[in-house]
Amino acid sequence: MPKHDLAALKSSYDRDGYVSGVPIISPDDAAHHRKKLEDAEAAAGDLHYKPKIHTILTSPLELTTHPDVLDIVEQFIGPDILLYNATYIIKEPHTPSHVSWHQDLTYWGLSHDDQVTLWLALSPATPESGCMRMVPGSHKLGRQDHETTNDNDNVLYQGQTVRDVSEQQAVMCPLQPGEASFHHGWTLHASMPNVSSDRRIGLNVQYIASHVRQTKHDLDTAILVRGEDKYRNFESDIPAEGDLEPAAMARLVELENTYKSIAATT
């Protein structure tokens, strides 16, 4: 029997611009992947918000290519799927880090909005720990105006913020370890600080359809994870074959610079 009602997920996603509380892995498996991350942190230092993390660590590569994840993503953007980016977003306990109201697609330079973001919880994402909030149906409004802010506590690179979002319309999206949410690139979302006593750890992943291209330059990268890529619009990332291998770490420096240059260009 299928693990998920894919038709029901697609219906909710099309209506609201997101689905949440979707079981992907067991709590024990989530604990295993959390330990893999924290072992890597002990060896390499801070890995929060490092782009293309699946090119240096095997654990996020395994999660981003999980068959259940790709089955769901296929419902939203079709059968030819590129893995564009994966990064850990970590809020330490009792810290002011937050994410302002924004839309993922605003600064990425992608030619189409056939894109979906996965957020997979490796620790409890609760209202107290700063779980995501979504505005249902906001993906249907298209791109909203964003302001660049100088907020050191904002997780986003440029503190990009949509003003005048109705808080009354926002819906909390708590997740237990192993559960995920999926949201459209135009869906307004945000999160509050972590006032709990545990780290809030999520794996944040972007998938795009293979016909999507980068409009800002021709150096961007991705990995085909399902179907076929008839367009070849991206250079190919090299998936991690081990953890923190020197060649992969060196490549990551270049990938991070490219990623930040895209986000910084409006």
SULHU-V809604 format. One record per backbone hydrogen bond with DSSP energy under -1.0 kcal/mol. NH is the residue of the N-H (numbers start at 1). CO is the residue of the C=O. If there is no record, write none. Layout:
nh:co
NH:CO
NH:CO
//
This chain:
nh:co
6:4
9:5
10:6
11:7
12:8
13:9
14:10
15:11
16:12
17:13
19:182
22:180
24:178
25:178
30:26
31:27
32:28
33:29
34:30
35:31
36:32
37:33
38:34
39:35
40:36
41:37
42:38
43:39
44:40
45:41
49:88
50:47
53:86
55:52
56:53
57:53
62:58
63:59
64:60
65:61
66:63
70:66
71:67
72:68
73:69
74:70
77:73
78:74
81:226
82:208
83:223
84:206
85:206
87:204
89:202
91:200
95:194
98:153
99:191
102:189
105:185
106:103
111:213
115:113
116:207
117:183
118:205
119:181
120:203
121:179
122:201
125:175
131:126
133:190
134:171
135:188
137:16
138:135
140:137
141:138
147:161
149:158
154:151
155:98
161:147
162:101
169:166
171:134
173:132
175:125
178:121
179:176
180:22
181:119
182:19
183:117
184:17
187:184
189:102
190:133
191:99
195:128
200:91
202:89
203:120
204:87
205:118
206:85
207:116
208:82
209:114
210:80
212:209
215:109
222:235
223:83
225:81
226:81
235:220
237:222
240:54
244:56
249:245
250:246
251:247
252:248
253:249
255:251
256:252
257:253
258:254
259:255
260:256
261:257
262:258
263:259
264:260
//
